[in-house]
Amino acid sequence: MFAVHLLAFYFTKLKEDQIKKVDRFLYHMRLSDETLLDIMARFQVEMEKGLGKDTNPTASVKMLPTFVRAIPDGSENGEFLSLDLGGSKFRVLKVQVSEEGKRNVQMESQFYPMPNEIIRGNGSELFDYVADCLADFMKTKDLQHKKLPLGFTFSFPCKQTKLEEGVLLSWTKKFKARGVQDTDVVSRLTRAMKKHKDLDVDILALVNDTVGTMMTCAYDDPYCEVGVIIGTGTNACYMEDMSNIDLVEGDEGRMCINTEWGAFGDDGALEDIRTEFDRELDLGSLNPGKQLFEKMISGLYLGELVRLILLKMAKAGLLFGGVKSSALHTKGKIETQHVAAMEKYKEGLGNTREILVDLGLEPSEADCIAVQHVCTIVSFRSANLCAAALAAILTRLRENKKLARLRTTVGMDGTLYKIHPQYPKRLHKVVRRLVPNCDVRFLLSESGSTKGAAMVTAVASRVQAQRKQIDEVLALFQLTREQLVGVQHKMRTELEYGLKRKKGKFLALDLGGTNFRVLLVKIRSGRRSVRMYNKIFAIPLEIMQGTGEELFDHIVQCIADFLDYMGLKGARLPLGFTFSFPCRQMSIDKGTLIGWTKGFKATDCEGEDVVDMLREAIKRRNEFDLDIVAVVNDTVGTMMTCGYEDPNCEIGLIAGTGSNMCYMEELRNIELVDGDEGKMCINTEWGGFGDNGCIDDIRTQYDKEVDEGSLNPGKQRYEKMTSGMYLGEIVRQILIDLTKQGLLFRGQISERLRTRGIFETKFLSQIESDRLALLQVRRILQQLGLDSTCEDSIVVKEVCGAVSRRAAQLCGAGLAAIVEKRREDQGLEHLKITVGVDGTLYKLHPHFSRVLQETVKALAPQSDVAFMLSEDGSGKGAALITAVAKRTQQSWKEN
């Protein structure tokens, strides 16, 4: 018994002594957490450099955009081919992806050898060989008569400008085929395939093996947004926000970035970490000075590192009694599979003895323990370095999403990770220690990156098909120049017809939204100064849609409250009444309501003079007496406000809840009014343009749906395509249709999306803001009860853009008709004119005003049109008209 204890003690002591000896010899390879956090910070800096346009050319970590923009959503289906070139064998695969409610993938594959003379020979021969293998596979599987999309896994650094194209930057691992660097590998393979007449294959995607790994795992776990390979070589990819990728146009959505982290340290960033053994290995490699991080980590190099260390220790008399065999002197004699076998639990020491004997050595018990510990230190360092770089990526993902805690999945592949008994455990442990605020699941890619290439292809064909459908819908809103010129001409025709009609829609007046404003305006003559005091009162829905008497009594109540508030009870004041609804006016203080718009429905008003109705309500209250001098349409009010500051202002435009326009017309063109001298303001009420069917060619099914669901079907058709009250509703109808087609919100129409009016126009303005990241767009959609993915958010933003752009272009075409009319009426070659503008859509939408102005410029090139924002808008304009009318009234009395 004592002997057993003594033996155990001797063995433990021996083990401790050997471990200490190796630790002292390799102390530089043991990395503390502090060092790993430092490496992690250095890698974060390198990632930034690689993503920046100006810093990328000199960055060692290339951060290559892959043009993979979406991960599988489970709706992919069809048959796909996949090729995998990059390892010691070449693989062809047929993948059948079926949806039917469950994610199901069936695969058939075939391996082909990659002889050395092919991978180090001529580039054309390499691609001919790949095409021959593909043709053989198609024949064996009886696929010759099918046209199939193909994904090409190519595990080397490539510069991509689109998904189906990639220029080889450099060969890595053992590949060295001539004449391939700096050429597009997809067109090289396509050319080789053309030599086979029976091959009808479309290469849809070029995929790095790391991206393939991520996509394979993402099919099983939608949280997967990182892929890592630790095999012959090593690399990682992850989903980055487009707004951070300077190398690619556009800020919307995310794209997978292939980091090419194997080259980390090629610029000297890791010199303090590298040891004499790393330097010696690098000098003897195919690509000295390149892929330095990879050479400290991957399966191609670990065995060689162990050999160099053992050789040096033997030379120093620390191993094998100083004896060195010729095998120990031979490069490549120790491989990574040997390292893995030596580190096996329980059998490890036995394996170590066997491997060392095979190398022509006679190891003692102590030698075996020491050699096993060398393997542990080398492979542990590899896992530590990988963990530090991966922790940097996870931190970046968490910061991009602005989360305190990140939940994510990392897809893993590679022979070293798979065959080494301790590697995965070590890696996971260190990662979790370095990023305690990330909950990471590691998912092993079962069928590797080749299936991933097929998944990328499946996603690409799904996205392609969906994109086509979405583009068809958006195309309905893209107006050609011819269509806009058509709108301009029709508007001109309608205007001229309107001037000859026996209905005088002339000078018109603000009650007009859901709020009613009362202003006191003090105008000082001589100094062009206007001082204003105002108060806003809400108009409840029951009053908007009640009786006319209730509406006007409510207005008078608001005026009484205001006069009380201003301490003017009982004062007799001239009153200008801004009234933003279609009126027929025979004089400045008379306006007959033609019809309600914008959600108003008060009874017994249409066909009545609104000034009389207001006078009656004032009498009923019997508290004060006001002299109603002018009734003004909000558009006219806007023009007058701007005209007070700019005498060139002859057009007033409202682009807000509703849409309207007024302008100064030559009296000689107005048949209904006597006299040919001077000008008169025409309130066009252009919202009704198209009610006769003249613009039906540009109305979409969505416009018709909005019209049918409105309070006044068949009326105000132009307004319903251009004004704030309706744009959100058009967007909602499009979103419902796209969701029904399965192109949005996973095909689920939420209760909220069915609700009329939820999509207010202010949301369009917010969503289209250039400063808004997609994350914020998603938040707005969440407020509306719409749970959207990143891709959904992009589509919603595009839909909003298409609808508001069309509205601005239509407004611009209408405005151009009036500008050109004014120029021709005055017989001018070139006209200088100002448009007074008001309305929330024009003021608050990020692009509406720019698009409108560009359209006017394009359609009325001979006019110089200035746009002037009406400050305090139509209410102040009504007061100015009142002042002008009062002055005219007095001089008429005096005469």
Beta strands, then each sheet from edge to edge (+ up, - down):
strand 1: 64-65
strand 2: 78-85
strand 3: 89-98
strand 4: 104-113
strand 5: 148-154
strand 6: 158-162
strand 7: 165-168
strand 8: 201-207
strand 9: 224-230
strand 10: 234-241
strand 11: 254-258
strand 12: 406-413
strand 13: 438-444
strand 14: 515-524
strand 15: 529-538
strand 16: 573-578
strand 17: 583-587
strand 18: 590-593
strand 19: 626-632
strand 20: 649-655
strand 21: 659-666
strand 22: 679-683
strand 23: 831-838
strand 24: 863-869
sheet 1: 1+ 11- 10+ 9- 12- 13-
sheet 2: 4+ 3- 2+ 5+ 8+
sheet 3: 6+ 7-
sheet 4: 14+ 15-
sheet 5: 16+ 19+
sheet 6: 17+ 18-
sheet 7: 22+ 21- 20+ 23+ 24+
end
